[in-house]
């Protein structure tokens, strides 16, 4: 987001903050794709400058802290998961606690992280990055949903270590739907929750809430989860939150599931898997995740190709896109920008990785 004089605005720029007149009446809403008539309206109301979207800067602001944490943390997580570090050792324990503290502190001091739609991209599909991503996503969502601050540390730590027992699994689980595996392989995979709990149950520095996340992150409210087939309110809200965030990240990375695109995962969780989780919490989480992350290329029902430039708050499936290829297949250097909140007949039908 950056401030710009209205005399310097070019058609197609996107308004980053709503604009009101001197009486407090809104003139233009956030997300408006600015055209000449909008600029004239601003001038008539003596508005000399506005904030416009700078996609690269906005995304960098949100993701900068995650990248820094990841750079310093993945090796520590790897050592813990691979049994190269003993989490009962004070030095190793302090390293893990420091990671959770950094996650929480950076989220709490960066309000834009919890105010905006979250862009989740596939990234690396290794188990260590998955643990970190699940921890970050769980804490962001805990803050958004309104969890008490005292629970944030337990949620971050439980999410960060939830798959600590997976190193003992012999079954291959990458890009594989483990529920379709033979019974013995499925059992081997599912043991990772018990394996993980065994590693932490005697850690007196860890709360029971955290240990229960490690043990119960595959439970489902309809009783189809494991290890205890718990139902409904027998599953605590912090375990349920991590379970949702874990399943989401597993599916986009292909850990225990066949790998899917972000919008495919959201649609699956909203429909097929909806009653596996607390429905209200599931919808709160999914409504805050961009169906189509900033920078991804999409295909519309009009057979145009566009690139996502901004999200619309509260409507994660209706972003703002810049058209880079028209319906006739012609590449566009300065194509139109379409806000899908305004272009009501335009829908995204798929994503593409094609170089354009």
C-alpha positions as CSV (number, residue, x, y, z in Angstrom):
1,X,0.0,0.0,0.0
2,X,1.3,3.4,-0.9
3,X,0.0,7.0,-0.8
4,X,-0.3,8.7,-4.2
5,X,-1.5,12.1,-5.5
6,X,-4.7,11.8,-7.5
7,X,-3.0,13.7,-10.4
8,X,-0.6,10.8,-10.7
9,X,-3.2,8.0,-10.6
10,X,-3.5,5.8,-13.8
11,X,-6.6,4.0,-14.8
12,X,-6.7,0.5,-13.3
13,X,-5.0,1.2,-10.0
14,X,-6.7,-0.3,-7.0
15,X,-7.8,1.7,-4.0
16,X,-6.3,0.3,-0.8
17,X,-8.4,2.3,1.7
18,X,-11.9,3.6,1.5
19,X,-12.2,7.4,0.9
20,X,-14.8,9.6,2.7
21,X,-15.7,13.2,2.1
22,X,-15.6,16.0,4.7
23,X,-18.9,14.9,6.1
24,X,-17.8,11.3,6.7
25,X,-19.8,9.9,3.8
26,X,-18.0,7.2,1.9
27,X,-17.1,8.2,-1.7
28,X,-15.2,5.1,-2.8
29,X,-14.8,1.7,-1.1
30,X,-11.6,-0.3,-0.6
31,X,-10.9,-2.4,-3.6
32,X,-12.4,0.0,-6.2
33,X,-10.6,-0.2,-9.6
34,X,-10.0,3.4,-10.3
35,X,-11.2,5.0,-13.5
36,X,-11.4,8.5,-14.8
37,X,-14.9,9.1,-13.3
38,X,-13.6,8.0,-9.9
39,X,-10.6,10.3,-10.1
40,X,-12.9,13.2,-11.1
41,X,-15.2,12.4,-8.2
42,X,-12.2,12.6,-5.8
43,X,-11.2,16.0,-7.3
44,X,-14.7,17.4,-6.9
45,X,-14.6,16.5,-3.2
46,X,-11.2,18.1,-2.7
47,X,-9.4,14.8,-2.1
48,X,-5.8,15.3,-3.2
49,X,-4.3,11.9,-2.3
50,X,-5.3,8.3,-1.7
51,X,-3.8,5.0,-0.8
52,X,-3.4,2.5,-3.7
53,X,-2.4,-1.2,-3.7
54,X,1.2,-2.1,-4.1
55,X,0.9,-5.8,-4.3
56,X,4.6,-6.6,-3.9
57,X,5.0,-4.4,-0.9
58,X,1.8,-5.6,0.8
59,X,2.6,-9.3,0.4
60,X,6.2,-8.7,1.5
61,X,4.9,-6.9,4.7
62,X,2.8,-9.9,5.6
63,X,5.3,-12.6,4.7
64,X,8.6,-11.1,5.8
65,X,8.3,-12.3,9.4
66,X,7.3,-15.8,8.3
67,X,10.3,-16.1,6.0
68,X,12.7,-14.9,8.8
69,X,11.2,-17.4,11.3
70,X,11.4,-20.2,8.7
71,X,15.0,-19.5,7.8
72,X,16.1,-19.8,11.4
73,X,13.7,-22.4,12.6
74,X,13.4,-25.3,10.1
75,X,16.8,-26.8,11.1
76,X,15.8,-26.7,14.8
77,X,12.5,-28.4,14.0
78,X,14.2,-31.0,11.8
79,X,16.6,-31.9,14.6
80,X,13.7,-32.4,17.0
81,X,11.6,-34.5,14.5
82,X,14.5,-36.6,13.4
83,X,15.5,-37.4,17.0
84,X,18.8,-35.5,16.8
85,X,17.7,-33.2,19.6
86,X,16.2,-34.1,23.0
87,X,13.4,-31.8,23.9
88,X,13.8,-32.7,27.5
89,X,17.2,-31.0,27.4
90,X,16.9,-27.4,28.6
91,X,18.9,-26.0,25.7
92,X,16.8,-27.7,23.0
93,X,13.6,-26.9,24.9
94,X,14.5,-23.2,25.0
95,X,15.1,-23.2,21.2
96,X,11.6,-24.6,20.6
97,X,10.0,-22.2,23.0
98,X,11.8,-19.3,21.3
99,X,10.3,-20.3,17.9
100,X,6.8,-20.3,19.4
101,X,7.5,-16.9,21.1
102,X,8.6,-15.4,17.8
103,X,5.6,-16.7,16.0
104,X,3.2,-15.2,18.5
105,X,5.1,-11.9,19.0
106,X,5.3,-11.2,15.3
107,X,1.6,-11.9,14.7
108,X,0.5,-9.7,17.7
109,X,2.7,-6.8,16.7
110,X,1.7,-6.9,13.0
111,X,-2.0,-6.1,12.9
112,X,-2.2,-6.3,9.1
113,X,-1.5,-10.0,9.4
114,X,-4.7,-10.7,11.3
115,X,-6.8,-8.0,9.5
116,X,-6.3,-9.3,6.0
117,X,-7.2,-12.4,4.1
118,X,-4.3,-14.9,4.5
119,X,-2.5,-15.9,1.3
120,X,-1.3,-19.6,1.6
121,X,0.9,-21.0,-1.1
122,X,2.1,-24.6,-1.5
123,X,5.8,-23.9,-0.9
124,X,8.1,-26.7,0.2
125,X,6.2,-29.9,0.9
126,X,8.6,-31.3,3.6
127,X,7.2,-32.2,7.0
128,X,9.4,-29.6,8.8
129,X,7.9,-26.7,6.8
130,X,4.5,-28.2,7.3
131,X,4.9,-28.1,11.1
132,X,6.0,-24.4,11.0
133,X,3.2,-23.4,8.6
134,X,0.6,-25.2,10.7
135,X,1.9,-23.4,13.8
136,X,1.8,-20.0,12.1
137,X,-1.6,-20.5,10.6
138,X,-3.0,-21.9,13.9
139,X,-1.9,-18.8,15.8
140,X,-3.1,-16.4,13.2
141,X,-6.5,-18.0,13.2
142,X,-6.6,-18.2,17.0
143,X,-6.0,-14.5,17.2
144,X,-8.6,-13.8,14.4
145,X,-11.2,-16.0,16.1
146,X,-10.6,-14.5,19.5
147,X,-8.9,-17.2,21.6
148,X,-7.6,-16.1,24.9
149,X,-4.0,-15.0,24.8
150,X,-3.0,-17.5,27.4
151,X,-3.8,-20.3,25.0
152,X,-1.7,-19.0,22.1
153,X,1.6,-20.4,23.4
154,X,0.0,-23.9,23.9
155,X,-1.5,-23.8,20.5
156,X,1.7,-22.6,18.8
157,X,3.8,-25.3,20.6
158,X,1.3,-28.1,20.0
159,X,1.0,-27.2,16.3
160,X,4.8,-26.9,16.0
161,X,5.3,-30.4,17.4
162,X,2.1,-32.1,16.4
163,X,3.9,-34.6,14.0
164,X,6.9,-35.2,16.3
165,X,6.1,-38.9,16.1
166,X,6.1,-39.2,12.4
167,X,9.8,-40.1,12.1
168,X,8.9,-43.6,13.3
169,X,6.4,-44.1,10.5
170,X,7.7,-46.6,7.8
171,X,4.7,-46.1,5.5
172,X,5.2,-43.7,2.5
173,X,2.7,-40.9,3.0
174,X,3.7,-38.1,0.5
175,X,1.1,-37.3,-2.1
176,X,-0.7,-40.4,-0.8
177,X,-4.2,-40.8,0.6
178,X,-3.4,-42.9,3.6
179,X,-7.0,-43.8,4.2
180,X,-6.9,-45.9,1.1
181,X,-3.8,-47.8,2.1
182,X,-3.9,-51.4,3.3
183,X,-4.9,-51.8,7.0
184,X,-1.4,-52.5,8.2
185,X,0.1,-49.4,6.5
186,X,-2.8,-47.2,7.6
187,X,-2.2,-48.4,11.2
188,X,1.5,-47.7,10.9
189,X,0.8,-44.2,9.8
190,X,-1.8,-43.5,12.4
191,X,0.5,-44.6,15.2
192,X,2.4,-41.3,14.8
193,X,0.0,-39.6,17.3
194,X,0.8,-42.2,20.0
195,X,4.5,-42.0,19.1
196,X,4.5,-38.2,19.5
197,X,2.6,-38.3,22.8
198,X,5.1,-40.8,24.2
199,X,7.9,-38.4,23.4
200,X,6.3,-35.5,25.3
201,X,4.2,-37.0,28.0
202,X,7.0,-36.6,30.7
203,X,8.0,-33.1,29.6
204,X,6.9,-31.1,32.7
205,X,7.6,-27.8,31.0
206,X,4.7,-28.6,28.5
207,X,1.1,-28.1,29.4
208,X,-1.5,-30.9,29.1
209,X,-3.3,-28.7,26.5
210,X,-0.2,-28.9,24.3
211,X,0.2,-32.6,24.8
212,X,-3.4,-33.1,23.9
213,X,-2.9,-31.3,20.6
214,X,-0.1,-33.7,19.7
215,X,-2.2,-36.7,20.7
216,X,-5.6,-35.5,19.3
217,X,-4.9,-33.5,16.1
218,X,-6.5,-36.2,13.9
219,X,-9.8,-36.5,15.9
220,X,-13.0,-35.6,14.1
221,X,-16.3,-34.4,15.6
222,X,-18.3,-37.1,13.9
223,X,-16.2,-39.9,15.5
224,X,-14.3,-40.9,12.4
225,X,-11.0,-39.6,13.6
226,X,-8.3,-41.2,15.7
227,X,-6.8,-42.3,18.0
228,X,-9.9,-42.4,20.3
229,X,-12.7,-41.6,17.9
230,X,-13.9,-38.7,20.0
231,X,-17.0,-36.8,19.1
232,X,-18.3,-33.2,19.3
233,X,-17.5,-31.3,22.5
234,X,-15.2,-34.1,23.7
235,X,-12.6,-32.4,21.4
236,X,-11.3,-29.2,22.9
237,X,-11.4,-26.0,20.8
238,X,-7.6,-25.7,20.6
239,X,-7.2,-29.3,19.4
240,X,-10.0,-28.7,16.8
241,X,-8.3,-25.5,15.5
242,X,-5.0,-27.2,15.0
243,X,-6.8,-30.2,13.4
244,X,-8.4,-27.9,10.8
245,X,-5.1,-26.0,10.1
246,X,-3.1,-29.2,10.0
247,X,-5.5,-30.9,7.5
248,X,-5.6,-27.8,5.3
249,X,-1.8,-27.6,5.1
250,X,-1.4,-31.4,4.7
251,X,-3.7,-31.3,1.7
252,X,-2.0,-28.5,-0.1
253,X,1.4,-30.1,0.5
254,X,0.3,-33.7,-0.1
255,X,1.1,-35.1,3.4
256,X,-1.1,-38.1,4.0
257,X,-3.3,-36.9,1.2
258,X,-3.1,-36.5,-2.6
259,X,-1.8,-33.0,-3.2
260,X,-4.4,-30.4,-4.2
261,X,-4.6,-26.8,-5.2
262,X,-5.6,-24.3,-2.5
263,X,-9.1,-23.6,-3.9
264,X,-9.7,-27.4,-4.3
265,X,-8.8,-27.9,-0.6
266,X,-11.1,-25.2,0.6
267,X,-14.0,-26.5,-1.5
268,X,-13.3,-30.1,-0.2
269,X,-13.3,-29.0,3.4
270,X,-16.4,-26.9,3.0
271,X,-18.4,-29.7,1.4
272,X,-17.1,-33.3,1.7
273,X,-15.3,-32.9,5.0
274,X,-17.5,-30.2,6.5
275,X,-18.9,-32.4,9.3
276,X,-15.6,-33.8,10.3
277,X,-14.8,-30.6,12.1
278,X,-16.6,-28.0,14.2
279,X,-18.5,-26.3,11.4
280,X,-18.5,-22.8,12.8
281,X,-14.8,-22.9,13.5
282,X,-14.1,-24.4,10.0
283,X,-16.0,-21.7,8.3
284,X,-14.2,-19.0,10.3
285,X,-10.8,-20.4,9.3
286,X,-11.7,-21.0,5.6
287,X,-13.3,-17.5,5.2
288,X,-9.9,-16.0,6.2
289,X,-7.9,-17.9,3.6
290,X,-7.6,-16.7,0.0
291,X,-9.0,-19.3,-2.4
292,X,-6.5,-17.9,-5.0
293,X,-3.4,-16.5,-3.4
294,X,-1.9,-13.2,-4.6
295,X,0.3,-13.7,-7.6
296,X,-1.3,-16.9,-8.7
297,X,-2.6,-17.2,-12.3
298,X,-6.2,-18.0,-12.9
299,X,-8.6,-18.8,-15.7
300,X,-12.0,-17.2,-15.8
301,X,-15.4,-18.4,-17.2
302,X,-14.8,-15.9,-20.0
303,X,-11.6,-17.9,-21.0
304,X,-9.3,-15.0,-19.9
305,X,-6.2,-15.6,-17.9
306,X,-5.5,-13.2,-15.0
307,X,-3.1,-12.8,-12.1
308,X,-4.4,-12.2,-8.6
309,X,-3.4,-8.7,-7.4
310,X,-5.5,-8.2,-4.2
311,X,-8.0,-10.0,-1.9
312,X,-11.4,-8.6,-0.9
313,X,-11.8,-8.7,2.8
314,X,-14.5,-11.1,3.9
315,X,-15.0,-12.6,0.4
316,X,-12.0,-14.9,-0.1
317,X,-13.3,-16.4,-3.4
318,X,-13.9,-13.0,-5.1
319,X,-10.4,-11.3,-5.4
320,X,-9.2,-8.6,-7.8
321,X,-7.5,-9.8,-10.9
322,X,-5.4,-8.2,-13.7
323,X,-6.1,-9.8,-17.1
324,X,-2.9,-10.9,-18.8
325,X,-4.3,-12.9,-21.7
326,X,-7.6,-12.2,-23.4
327,X,-10.2,-14.7,-24.5
328,X,-8.7,-14.9,-28.0
329,X,-5.3,-16.0,-26.5
330,X,-3.6,-12.7,-27.0
331,X,-1.1,-11.8,-24.2
332,X,-1.7,-8.3,-22.7
333,X,1.0,-6.1,-21.3
334,X,-1.5,-3.6,-19.8
335,X,-4.7,-5.6,-19.5
336,X,-7.8,-4.5,-17.5
337,X,-8.1,-5.0,-13.8
338,X,-11.4,-6.7,-12.7
339,X,-12.7,-6.6,-9.2
340,X,-14.9,-9.7,-8.9
341,X,-17.1,-7.9,-6.3
342,X,-18.1,-5.6,-9.1
343,X,-17.8,-8.0,-12.1
344,X,-20.6,-10.2,-10.9
345,X,-20.8,-12.4,-14.0
346,X,-17.0,-13.3,-13.9
347,X,-15.9,-16.4,-12.0
348,X,-12.6,-18.1,-11.6
349,X,-12.9,-21.7,-12.9
350,X,-9.3,-22.9,-12.5
351,X,-5.6,-22.0,-11.9
352,X,-2.7,-22.4,-14.2
353,X,1.1,-22.6,-13.9
354,X,1.6,-21.8,-17.6
355,X,4.3,-19.2,-18.2
356,X,2.8,-16.0,-19.8
